[in-house]
Amino acid sequence: MDRREEQPGAAGAGAAPALDFTVENVEKALHQLYYDPNIENKNLAQKWLMQAQVSPQAWHFSWQLLQPDKVPEIQYFGASALHIKISRYWSDIPTDQYESLKAQLFTQITRFASGSKIVLTRLCVALASLALSMMPDAWPCAVADMVRLFQAEDSLVDGQGRCLALLELLTVLPEEFQTSRLPQYRKGLVRASLAVECGAVFPLLEQLLQQPSSPSCVRQKVLKCFSSWVQLEVPLQDCEALIQAAFTALQDSELFDSSVEAIVNAISQPDAQRYVNTLLKLIPLVLGLQEQLRQAVQNGDMETSHGICRIAVALGENHSRALLDQVEHWQSFLALVNMIMFCTGIPGHYPVNETTSSLTLTFWYTLQDDILSFEAEKQAVYQQVYRPVYFQLVDVLLHKAQFPSDEEYGFWSSDEKEQFRIYRVDISDTLMYVYEMLGAELLSNLYDKLGRLLTSSEEPYSWQHTEALLYGFQSIAETIDVNYSDVVPGLIGLIPRISISNVQLADTVMFTIGALSEWLADHPVMINSVLPLVLHALGNPELSVSSVSTLKKICRECKYDLPPYAANIVAVSQDVLMKQIHKTSQCMWLMQALGFLLSALQVEEILENLHSLISPYIQQLEKLAEEIPNPSNKLAIVHILGLLSNLFTTLDVSHHEDDHEGSELRKLPVPQGPNPVVVVLQQVFQLIQKVLIKWLNDAQVVEAVCAIFEKSVKTLLDDFAPMVPQLCEMLGRMYSTIPQASALDLTRQLVHIFAHEPAHFPPIEALFLLVTSVTLTLFQQGPRNHPDIVDSFMQLLAQALKRKPDLFLCERLDVKAVFQCAVLALKFPEAPTVKASCGFFTELLPRCGEVEPVGKVVQEDGRMLLIAVLEAIGGQASRSLMDCFADILFALNKHCFSLLSMWIKEALQPPGFPSARLSPEQKDTFSQQILRERVNKRRVKEMVKEFTLLCRGLHGTDYTADY
């Protein structure tokens, strides 16, 4: 395409003409970008300017845009264009022009030392990029030369301006290295060269930081420069003098932030742990900040306390193992640990009065891991020292987890409340982790404190204190097996004694009972102590989430011990459902809870309870089925169908024998007669059909109907059998009228569970043929608007091949059309649809030999499939899908080798296919590699990844780093 045909700024009289990258046109486009109110014109100008920056003319106009008479925005664009040309198109620059380019950049940087700072920075980045590309061979002492050149007297620029310009250049050099697109081997060479060059930088930085005459702006820049260089993994011992100077600079409020950043970066580099002697020298420096930290906390200076805490945590967290190894220095490290403990327990409520304590939590994980990783003898010594510290930590964390007063909490914003909630979750995770170190003694400790609090008559206890102790219990009981704990019976006995006067406390009481549901299953005699509390809480909308989730846990874990309480639980649940106390999601959970509960009853009792529970909803549904469809009755219908499907998800009167995914799914038979769910479904089937007829156009209602049957099928498995014929018939009618993905998903479930059973094969086969025929018609009409249907259809086909390949033997199934539609689906832009299509082919190709129609279609149309796969690898599909296409190639090679060896050579023959970037040799190598590998699927995936990068011109670039 002739690039001159594109218009940079079609609107606006001032728009630049066709791609004529002159200084004047660039200036016009920049004016349009900054000042034109029309957003479309701005976008066009930006697109044109991006093309200008990479054009050959950029070498010419960049320098002109830097002229002193230009405004900073224009100068900045010129400097940016230079950086882009140097960093991305280095190979275009002739070697004999390196020196003149370098000299020009030095001149411009010197000139801008007293000019615009943003332009100066871009010029420094450009020179840094040039230096990195020339080092070490073409410019062996780049950094030393920079220092020498800028230290030379220059009458045009004052000493401070030159000094700041040099520091800016030295600061951006390591930053540019970190983001550069240098090839890996060059990166290693340049890193080594920079490590040597820091010998020219650090003495200068030390001198500038320590001399009293250095102005604050220079010292600030020195600290930023040091911070940038230490990220190149400079040996920590070489940084000692600068780190000490940075600690001194912490006393200067203007330099505080830069000093913290520099110290933290220096301490945190991975290599630092090798320099133990330097680390030991840093401990007293950090401990020396304690007075400054206390003053900051006292004065409410959050920035200072935050900064000092970052330094202490950086030293402790990154080097606890190395410092613990120095046993003779255990006391100084313990002092550092206590300083971090002070930071954890910093006064005030997070995040309103302080934001520091959260920084310390990871340190306690690290320290514990390091202590527990020592051999037995050393571990025992450190356990003796640190167990009391960790018990203190538990007290501190539970104090920090306490809610503020109701009055204070009322003034918090919703964002602050959410941050506090997340902070409490982090504390909960930490307590759970600490249990590994402290064991059962931790639970006893919490129980004793709670017992003393609730039974003490001396002073009234705050609900916040009680809540925090319960929260500690809950945190541990949620994930640790507390079944053998001797304090849980006492705790269950204490819970009813708690005076619940507050929503937060009530919530935590509920969640604590929920966390102990497995324990209650082993000690059913205690259920009656807590169940009344849970049922009472169900009636409070403010406790909706905690009460319903706790009841669900109890019903799931203790269902075989709940029959004596079943009538009461059902009655209370019915009452709150009818009063519409809870939101939709909690209503669904409540129905799941009732499903678990009813599962343990006798069939007659289940049916009685089901009748009383769902009759009101069935009556409501009958009424709604008569009404003309409108948005409000749609919501009511979806809600009722959702309640039924959630009830049937968990109502299971028998046990599954389901060992592994992919194994046969079987159930022990129900001895008492027909399954209650099937009885109910048969009773409401006509009503559901009636609802469907009116709402067939509405995907949400259809989905809700399908969900009832899908969840029932998944739960009941073989017990669902009596429903199969009528459900297949209903699905067929539904899908014929208006195809929807949810109907295909339900069909897939039926195929998965029932297709292999001779008694159910005829209705399943009839349904499979019908939905296939309807979907093939949809493909003829244009399937692009229905990626969800295509996705579900491909998954159905794959399931059919996996569970019952005989479905593909039927004469009425047009296997050729199915194959061609699946090839078409490979070209969809939606990743899930493409994945599902690839899954179909990986199931289909292994059946070439055993299913005659499949073998025939692969022989006739397999080449079309291969071409589609190669097009996708060539760049038409997302790189994230390459593994899926590699699976198809592997299956073709394994099951159709002779055909593939012929097809792949023919397919790759045309020039430019599948990518114009490929040479014939590269295509030949790829085809040979693929044909050789018939065993190792992982190798084929690697080959495809390599080949797709070549096709896209990305091989060997930074884009492939994480690929």
C-alpha positions, -999 to +999 in steps of 0.1 A: +000+000+000+013+035-008+017+051+026+011+086+010-026+077+006-032+079+044-044+112+058-031+123+092-058+148+101-086+146+076-107+171+096-096+206+105-080+231+081-047+230+099-043+192+093-010+181+078-012+169+042-006+133+032+023+115+049+048+142+042+068+142+074+082+178+074+088+200+104+058+222+095+035+192+092+047+177+125+041+211+142+006+213+127-003+178+138+010+185+174-011+216+175-041+195+165-033+169+191-030+194+219-056+220+211-082+207+186-115+201+207-126+173+183-116+139+198-116+123+163-091+148+150-069+143+180-069+105+174-060+110+138-032+134+147-019+110+172-019+081+148-001+103+122+025+115+147+033+079+157+040+071+121+061+102+118+083+092+148+093+059+132+097+073+096+132+078+081+125+116+081+124+116+119+163+118+119+159+151+101+129+168+118+138+158+154+168+181+156+149+210+141+121+205+166+146+210+194+155+246+183+153+272+211+125+291+195+101+260+197+077+255+226+084+226+251+056+203+237+073+204+203+108+200+217+096+171+237+082+154+206+116+159+189+135+143+218+110+114+220+114+107+182+152+106+187+148+081+215+125+059+195+148+059+165+178+050+186+162+024+208+141+006+181+160+012+149+196+010+160+206-013+132+196+015+107+224+038+120+257+035+101+286+028+125+305+059+112+277+081+125+278+069+161+303+096+173+285+125+156+252+114+170+267+111+205+283+146+202+250+161+190+231+146+220+257+158+245+254+193+230+216+193+232+216+180+268+241+207+278+218+233+262+187+219+279+204+217+313+190+252+320+158+246+299+127+224+300+131+195+324+108+171+306+128+177+273+161+172+292+149+139+306+139+126+271+173+136+257+190+119+285+169+087+278+180+089+242+217+092+251+213+064+276+198+042+248+227+051+225+252+042+253+236+009+259+236+000+222+274+010+219+286-006+252+310-022+258+329-024+224+320+008+206+320+029+238+339+011+265+339+038+292+306+054+285+297+063+321+332+076+329+331+097+297+297+112+307+310+122+341+342+137+326+323+157+299+298+172+323+324+181+349+343+201+323+338+239+327+312+254+304+306+291+304+270+287+290+257+265+318+262+271+356+278+243+376+245+233+393+227+230+360+255+208+346+255+187+378+217+181+377+218+172+340+246+147+346+226+132+375+195+130+354+215+111+327+231+088+353+196+081+368+179+072+335+208+050+323+200+019+346+162+025+341+166+024+303+187-008+307+159-024+326+133-017+299+156-020+269+149-044+241+185-057+240+189-093+230+196-116+260+233-121+252+239-084+248+220-077+281+245-098+300+275-080+284+260-046+291+250-055+327+286-066+334+300-034+318+276-012+339+286-031+371+322-020+364+312+015+355+295+021+389+331+027+401+328+060+382+294+069+397+294+060+434+324+082+445+307+112+427+274+105+445+291+101+479+309+134+474+278+153+464+257+138+492+283+145+519+296+180+510+277+206+531+275+230+501+253+207+480+218+222+476+188+201+485+178+196+449+212+181+440+211+158+471+176+147+462+187+138+427+218+119+441+195+097+462+173+090+432+204+082+411+217+058+437+182+042+440+183+036+402+218+021+402+213-004+431+187-022+410+215-034+388+225-057+416+255-038+427+274-056+455+259-044+488+294-037+503+300-012+475+269+007+486+278+009+523+289+045+523+259+057+503+235+038+524+250+053+556+247+088+540+210+080+530+203+071+567+217+105+577+196+122+551+164+107+567+166+135+593+160+160+565+123+161+557+128+172+521+151+142+515+131+117+536+111+100+508+141+097+484+163+083+512+137+057+521+134+046+485+171+044+481+177+024+513+148+000+506+160-006+470+195-013+482+185-037+510+159-055+488+182-066+459+183-104+458+221-105+459+223-085+491+220-116+514+256-126+504+270-096+523+262-106+558+287-083+574+272-053+557+237-065+567+248-067+604+262-032+602+227-020+589+208-034+620+221-006+644+213+020+617+177+008+615+174+005+653+187+040+655+155+052+638+132+041+667+131+074+684+123+092+651+096+065+646+081+070+681+080+108+676+063+104+642+036+081+657+031+105+686+027+135+662+004+116+638+031+118+610+019+088+589+044+094+561+075+092+584+063+062+603+054+045+571+088+051+556+108+039+586+086+008+588+094+001+552+131+001+559+128-021+590+106-046+571+129-046+540+158-057+562+138-082+582+118-097+554+145-100+528+173-113+551+157-130+581+174-163+571+208-148+567+205-129+600+191-158+620+221-178+608+244-154+628+235-170+661+260-148+680+240-117+669+206-131+680+199-102+704+203-075+678+181-093+653+155-098+681+156-061+687+148-056+650+119-081+653+106-061+682+108-029+662+088-045+635+063-057+662+059-020+672+051-012+636+025-041+635+008-027+666+011+009+657-017+029+674-048+038+656-073+020+633-063+009+599-068+025+573-081+057+589-054+065+615-026+045+601-016+025+570+017+011+582+008-021+601-003-040+569+033-037+555+046-060+583+023-091+579+044-109+553+075-105+575+059-128+602+053-155+576+089-153+564+104-153+599+083-184+609+092-203+577+129-196+583+128-207+619+109-239+610+134-247+582+164-251+606+175-285+618+159-297+650+185-284+675+188-249+661+150-248+656+144-257+693+167-228+704+149-203+682+114-217+691+123-209+727+132-173+718+104-166+693+073-185+707+067-157+732+071-132+704+045-149+683+021-151+713+026-114+716+020-110+679-014-128+682-024-103+709-013-074+688-031-087+657-064-093+675-061-058+690-056-043+655-085-064+642-109-048+667-137-026+652-137+011+663-166+024+684-200+024+667-199+062+665-165+064+649-173+035+625-204+054+614-182+082+600-160+058+579-165+059+541-176+027+524-141+025+508-125+027+543-148-001+556-139-023+526-101-017+532-106-026+569-125-058+559-096-069+536-071-060+563-090-083+588-089-111+562-051-106+560-049-108+598-070-139+597-047-155+572-017-146+594-033-161+625-040-193+606-004-195+595+009-188+631-011-218+643+016-240+627+042-225+651+021-223+683-003-252+678-031-261+702-017-238+729-029-209+707-065-221+709-062-226+747-048-191+750-077-176+730-103-197+750-089-186+784-090-149+774-126-152+761-136-172+792-121-146+815-138-118+795-173-133+795-173-145+831-155-115+848-179-095+870-153-068+877-155-047+846-179-045+817-163-059+785-165-042+751-182-061+723-151-052+702-128-073+724-151-103+724-156-101+686-118-100+680-112-131+701-140-150+684-126-138+650-092-153+660-110-186+667-129-185+635-098-178+615-081-209+627-112-232+628-120-224+591-089-241+578-073-261+606-088-294+618-099-286+654-118-318+659-093-330+685-091-297+704-102-299+740-113-262+741-140-263+715-167-278+738-160-250+762-162-225+734-195-239+722-207-236+758-195-199+760-212-188+727-248-186+741-234-165+770-223-137+747-245-107+749-251-098+712-258-061+709-242-054+676-243-066+640-205-071+636-204-093+668-235-112+657-219-118+622-187-132+638-207-154+662-224-169+631-192-174+611-176-190+641-204-215+645-201-221+607-164-227+610-171-253+637-198-272+617-174-302+610-167-304+648-205-303+654-209-333+630-186-353+653-202-340+685-240-338+675-250-335+712-238-299+710-259-289+680-288-278+702-265-253+719-260-232+688-288-240+663-314-218+680-290-188+677-286-195+639-323-198+633-330-167+653-304-148+632-321-159+600-349-134+607-324-104+607-317-090+572-285-075+585-272-110+593-283-124+560-249-136+546-235-150+579-267-167+591-276-183+558-240-195+550-237-209+586-270-228+583-259-242+549-226-254+565-245-271+594-270-287+571-242-300+548-219-313+576-245-325+602-274-336+580-277-371+595-280-356+630-306-329+620-339-349+615-351-340+651-347-303+642-358-306+606-394-294+611-382-263+629-355-255+604-380-259+575-406-238+592-382-209+601-367-210+565-402-210+549-411-180+571-381-159+561-385-169+524-421-158+524-413-126+541-386-119+515-360-110+542-330-121+521-315-111+488-317-135+458-283-151+464-290-158+501-324-173+491-306-196+468-281-206+495-310-212+519-326-236+494-293-254+491-292-257+529-327-272+529-317-296+501-289-310+523-313-312+553-341-330+535-316-355+520-312-373+553-350-378+559-372-407+549-388-404+514-423-398+528-410-370+550-391-355+522-422-354+500-442-339+528-417-312+534-412-305+497-449-301+493-452-275+521-420-258+510-426-254+473-464-254+470-466-216+475-440-211+447-458-235+423-490-216+429-472-184+422-457-199+391-491-211+378-504-176+382-474-160+365-477-185+336-511-171+328-499-135+327-487-116+296-448-115+297-434-083+312-401-075+330-414-077+366-430-112+362-399-123+343-379-116+375-403-135+396-403-165+373-364-166+371-363-163+410-387-192+415-370-214+389-337-205+406-350-216+440-361-249+426-328-256+409-308-247+440-330-270+461-325-299+436-287-292+435-282-306+470-313-328+476-297-362+471-310-392+489-282-416+479-244-416+478-224-414+446-196-438+437-176-413+418-139-418+423-123-397+396-132-374+368-138-394+337-147-426+356-182-441+353-206-421+374-228-445+395-250-443+425-262-467+451-299-473+445-326-456+465-344-484+484-374-464+493-390-460+459-390-432+433-366-403+439-385-374+455-369-349+431-382-369+401-416-370+417-417-332+421-402-326+386-429-349+370-456-330+389-444-296+377-432-306+342-464-295+325-463-262+343-426-256+333-435-264+297-463-238+299-439-212+312-414-221+284-440-217+256-446-181+267-409-172+274-391-191+246-377-159+232-361-150+265-326-165+270-326-159+308-359-178+314-348-207+291-315-208+310-333-209+343-355-238+331-325-257+318-306-251+351-333-269+370-329-301+349-291-297+345-286-295+383-310-323+389-293-345+364-259-338+379-271-346+414-294-376+407-274-393+378-291-426+371-321-418+393-331-391+368-338-419+342-376-417+343-374-381+331-352-387+301-378-393+274-400-363+282-370-340+288-355-350+255-388-342+238-391-309+255-355-299+247-360-308+210-391-286+208-374-258+226-343-259+204-362-263+172-382-231+179-354-209+192-319-223+194-302-214+228-268-224+242-283-236+275-304-262+258-272-276+241-254-277+275-283-297+290-282-321+260-245-326+266-252-336+303-278-361+291-254-375+265-227-377+292-248-397+317-274-416+297-261-421+261-243-454+269-274-470+283-294-490+256-328-481+272-321-443+269-302-443+236-332-438+213-345-405+228-309-393+233-300-401+197-332-384+184-324-353+204-288-353+193-298-356+156-324-329+159-302-302+176-274-310+152-297-305+122-310-272+136-275-260+144-263-269+109-292-248+095-280-220+117-246-223+102-261-219+067-279-187+078-247-172+093-235-183+128-213-152+136-240-137+158-242-169+180-207-177+192-222-191+225-243-216+205-214-226+184-192-230+215-219-252+232-225-272+200-188-280+197-187-292+233-217-314+227-201-330+196-169-336+216-189-352+245-208-374+220-175-387+206-161-393+240-191-411+256-209-426+226-191-425+192-220-446+178-240-414+175-217-406+145-227-439+128-263-428+122-271-423+085-292-392+093-262-374+107-244-353+081-208-358+094-193-339+065-214-308+073-205-311+110-168-313+101-170-282+078-189-262+104-163-271+130-135-259+106-155-226+102-157-223+140-119-224+143-119-190+126-142-173+151-126-144+170-140-156+204-114-177+222-138-200+241-155-210+208-121-217+191-110-238+221-143-258+220-138-264+182-102-276+188-115-299+215-140-314+191-112-322+165-090-337+192-118-361+200-128-367+164-094-375+148-086-406+171-119-421+159-108-422+122-102-460+123-132-471+144-160-448+131-162-453+093-181-419+085-154-401+105-126-417+087-142-409+053-147-372+061-112-368+074-098-383+042-119-361+021-118-328+040-088-332+064-066-309+042-092-281+047-088-286+085-050-285+082-051-252+062-073-236+088-049-247+116-019-233+097-037-200+090-044-197+127-008-204+136+003-180+109-013-151+127-051-153+124-057-166+159-046-153+193-012-166+205-029-178+237-047-205+216-016-220+201-016-250+224-051-259+212-040-259+176-009-279+185-032-305+199-049-309+165-016-312+147-005-338+172-037-358+167-035-355+129+001-368+130-007-396+154-039-409+137-036-397+100+002-397+095+003-407+058-023-381+049-007-353+070+028-359+055+012-354+020-010-324+030+015-304+050+040-303+021+013-292-003-003-267+021+030-249+028+041-248-008+024-215-019+047-184-012+035-162+016+014-190+033+008-190+062+029-158+066+049-136+042+077-135+068+086-172+064+113-185+042+108-219+023+136-234+046+117-224+078+085-239+065+103-271+055+120-273+089+086-269+107+069-296+086+098-321+092+098-314+129+060-319+132+061-352+112+089-365+133+071-360+167+043-385+172+048-392+209+057-360+228+028-336+228+047-310+248+074-308+221+048-302+194+034-273+214+069-258+217+074-262+179+041-245+172+049-216+196+083-211+179+067-212+144+039-188+153+065-163+165+084-166+132+051-161+113+043-129+133+079-115+131+082-117+169+109-143+172+137-131+194+120-099+205+109-087+240+073-097+232+082-134+236+097-130+271+066-142+289+054-165+262 
